[in-house]
Amino acid sequence: MSTSGRSGKGPLASSAVKLLYVEDDPAAQQYIYKGLGEHGFLVEVVSDGTSGLERGTRGVYDLIILDVMLPDMEGYEVLRRLRQAGVQTPVLFLSARSAVGDRVRGLELGADDYLPKPFAFAELLARIRAVARRRLGEPEEGRLAAGDLVVDLHRRTVERAGRRIDLSPKQFALLEYLLRHQGHVVSRTMITENVWGWGFESFSNLIDVHINRLRKKIDHGFPYRLIHTVKGAGYILEVREEENEATSGGENAVVA
């Protein structure tokens, strides 16, 4: 149950949103890990406040989800120390302590949101996405585009030139990452860390395999390519005007 990410103090621009979940209840851990994973999130789970503080301070996350009642250190204290250390990663409390005073205390310590248990998973998902929009600069309409390619982040659909394209969850995350870095070269290491997470080997040719499979769906059969290889550096997604013009003479022209 782990992944890596960016510094809690640095700029954020990632495809899959990376979460640290601090919770000691195994059933809750599995429920959140599985549910958020199915929606394209990368989730790392730890079971105590000390580990949460260490990971939150040294790690690289877009959001930290904190329980209040942890075995060794209350979630409130974890948050206080994170903010004291200068970590500005957004924090969402998810706790059975639902009194107004508890919620006020969490927010005054610097939490971005507080959701009492029991909760509806759909509400948790909506709150996480709201934080992600603010943190990642996602457009309110929830869409990313390049040329005639449009990705709806809320409906998790992809269209190019009006044609629906079906992608696997990992292909969707990879395409989203490339779109968020549109016009910039991303290395295999960057893709590994931001799409696959901890434990995946960046030197493996599986990254190239996944890129090629995505290209077949995104570029094959269309007038111009969007995904390009930069030899020795990685990949870039961009609309290249010269290529567009060179292939505009035929409706079914494809650049090999």
C-alpha positions in Angstrom: 0.0 0.0 0.0 2.5 2.6 -0.9 3.6 5.2 -3.4 6.0 8.1 -3.6 5.4 11.7 -4.7 6.6 15.3 -4.5 7.7 17.4 -1.7 5.0 18.7 0.6 6.4 22.2 0.2 6.9 22.2 -3.6 4.7 22.9 -6.6 2.2 20.3 -7.7 1.4 19.1 -11.1 0.6 15.4 -11.3 -1.7 13.1 -13.1 -2.7 10.7 -10.3 -3.4 12.5 -7.1 -1.1 11.1 -4.3 -2.5 10.6 -0.9 -1.1 9.6 2.5 -3.8 7.9 4.6 -3.0 7.7 8.4 -5.5 5.3 10.0 -5.1 2.4 12.5 -8.3 0.5 11.6 -7.4 -2.3 9.0 -11.0 -2.4 7.7 -11.0 1.3 7.1 -7.5 1.1 5.5 -8.7 -1.5 3.0 -11.9 0.3 2.2 -10.3 3.6 1.4 -7.2 2.1 -0.3 -9.4 0.0 -2.6 -12.0 2.6 -3.3 -9.7 5.5 -4.1 -7.4 3.2 -6.1 -10.3 2.3 -8.3 -10.8 6.0 -9.0 -7.1 6.5 -10.1 -5.6 7.8 -6.9 -2.2 6.6 -5.6 -2.6 5.9 -1.9 0.0 5.1 0.8 -1.3 3.9 4.1 0.4 4.0 7.6 -1.1 2.9 10.9 0.1 5.4 13.5 0.8 9.1 14.0 4.6 8.8 14.3 4.8 7.1 10.8 2.3 9.6 9.5 4.4 12.5 10.7 7.6 11.1 9.3 6.1 10.3 5.9 4.2 13.6 5.8 7.3 15.6 6.6 9.7 13.8 4.3 7.3 12.6 1.6 5.6 14.0 -1.4 1.8 14.0 -1.4 -1.0 16.0 -2.8 -3.2 15.4 0.3 -2.9 13.8 3.7 -6.0 12.1 5.2 -5.7 11.9 9.0 -7.7 10.0 11.6 -7.8 11.8 14.9 -7.7 8.8 17.3 -4.4 7.2 16.6 -2.6 4.8 19.0 0.5 6.8 19.7 -0.2 10.4 18.7 -3.5 12.2 18.0 -4.1 13.4 14.5 -4.3 16.9 15.8 -0.7 16.7 17.1 0.4 15.2 13.8 -1.0 18.2 11.9 0.4 20.7 14.4 3.9 19.3 14.0 3.5 19.2 10.2 2.6 22.8 10.0 5.3 23.7 12.5 7.8 22.0 10.2 6.6 24.1 7.3 4.7 21.4 5.5 1.8 22.9 3.7 0.4 19.7 2.1 -3.5 19.9 2.4 -4.9 17.8 5.2 -8.4 16.3 5.5 -9.5 14.9 8.8 -11.6 11.7 8.6 -12.7 10.9 12.1 -15.5 9.4 14.3 -15.0 12.5 16.5 -17.8 14.6 15.0 -18.6 17.2 17.6 -18.5 20.8 16.4 -15.6 21.5 18.8 -13.5 18.7 17.2 -14.1 20.0 13.7 -13.3 23.6 14.8 -10.1 22.4 16.5 -9.0 20.6 13.4 -9.6 23.5 11.0 -8.0 26.0 13.4 -4.9 23.8 13.4 -4.7 24.2 9.7 -6.7 21.3 8.2 -8.3 22.0 4.8 -11.4 19.9 5.5 -13.0 17.7 8.2 -15.3 14.8 7.3 -17.0 13.0 10.3 -17.5 9.2 10.3 -19.6 7.5 9.2 -19.5 9.1 5.7 -20.6 8.4 2.2 -17.7 7.4 -0.1 -19.1 9.7 -2.8 -18.8 12.7 -0.4 -15.2 11.8 0.5 -14.4 11.5 -3.2 -16.0 14.9 -3.9 -14.0 16.6 -1.1 -10.7 15.1 -2.2 -11.4 16.2 -5.8 -12.2 19.7 -4.5 -8.9 19.9 -2.7 -7.1 18.5 -5.7 -8.6 21.2 -8.0 -7.3 23.9 -5.7 -3.9 22.3 -5.2 -3.2 21.1 -8.8 -4.9 24.0 -10.6 -7.4 21.7 -12.3 -9.9 23.7 -14.3 -13.3 23.9 -12.8 -14.9 22.2 -15.7 -12.5 19.3 -15.1 -11.2 19.0 -18.6 -7.8 18.7 -20.2 -7.2 19.2 -23.9 -4.6 19.2 -26.6 -5.6 19.8 -30.2 -8.6 17.6 -30.9 -8.0 15.5 -27.9 -10.3 16.1 -24.9 -10.1 14.3 -21.5 -13.0 14.7 -19.0 -11.5 14.1 -15.6 -14.8 13.8 -13.8 -16.4 11.4 -16.1 -13.0 9.8 -16.9 -13.7 9.8 -20.6 -11.4 10.4 -23.6 -12.3 11.7 -27.0 -10.3 12.6 -30.1 -11.9 14.4 -33.0 -15.3 13.4 -31.4 -14.4 9.7 -31.3 -14.7 8.0 -28.0 -11.4 6.2 -26.9 -11.5 3.6 -24.2 -8.5 3.4 -21.9 -7.5 1.3 -19.0 -7.2 3.1 -15.6 -3.4 3.1 -15.9 -3.5 4.4 -19.5 -5.9 7.1 -18.4 -3.5 8.1 -15.6 -0.5 8.1 -18.0 -2.4 10.3 -20.5 -3.5 12.7 -17.8 0.1 13.1 -16.6 1.3 13.8 -20.1 -1.5 16.4 -20.6 -0.7 18.1 -17.3 2.9 18.5 -18.6 1.9 19.4 -22.1 4.7 20.9 -24.0 7.3 19.7 -21.6 9.5 16.6 -21.8 8.9 14.0 -19.0 11.4 11.4 -18.3 10.8 7.7 -17.6 11.7 8.3 -14.0 9.1 11.1 -13.7 6.5 8.9 -15.2 7.4 6.0 -12.9 7.2 8.2 -9.8 4.0 10.0 -10.7 1.9 7.3 -12.4 3.2 4.0 -11.0 4.5 5.1 -7.7 6.9 3.5 -5.3 8.4 0.1 -6.1 8.2 0.3 -9.9 11.5 0.2 -11.8 12.0 3.2 -14.0 14.6 1.4 -16.1 12.1 -1.3 -17.0 10.9 -1.3 -20.6 7.4 -1.6 -19.4 7.1 2.3 -19.5 7.9 2.1 -23.2 5.4 -0.7 -23.7 2.6 1.4 -22.0 3.5 4.5 -24.0 3.3 2.5 -27.2 -0.1 1.0 -26.3 -1.4 4.5 -25.4 -0.1 5.8 -28.8 -2.0 3.2 -30.7 -5.2 4.4 -29.1 -4.5 8.1 -29.0 -2.6 8.7 -32.3 -3.3 5.8 -34.6 -5.8 6.7 -37.3 -5.6 10.4 -36.7 -4.0 13.1 -39.0 -1.1 13.9 -36.6 0.6 12.6 -33.6 0.4 14.1 -30.1 2.8 11.8 -28.2 6.4 12.2 -29.3 9.7 10.5 -28.2 12.6 12.8 -27.3 15.6 10.6 -27.7 17.6 10.1 -24.5 15.2 12.3 -22.5 11.7 10.8 -22.5 8.4 11.8 -24.0 6.4 14.9 -24.7 2.8 15.5 -25.6 2.2 18.5 -27.8 0.6 19.6 -31.0 3.3 20.3 -33.6 2.0 22.8 -36.2 4.5 21.7 -38.9 3.4 18.1 -38.5 -0.3 19.1 -38.6 0.2 21.1 -41.8 2.2 18.3 -43.4 -0.6 15.8 -42.9 -3.6 18.0 -43.5 -3.7 17.0 -47.2 -5.5 13.7 -46.6 -8.2 12.9 -44.2 -6.8 9.5 -43.3 -3.1 10.4 -43.4 -1.1 9.0 -40.5 2.4 9.9 -39.5 4.4 6.8 -38.8 
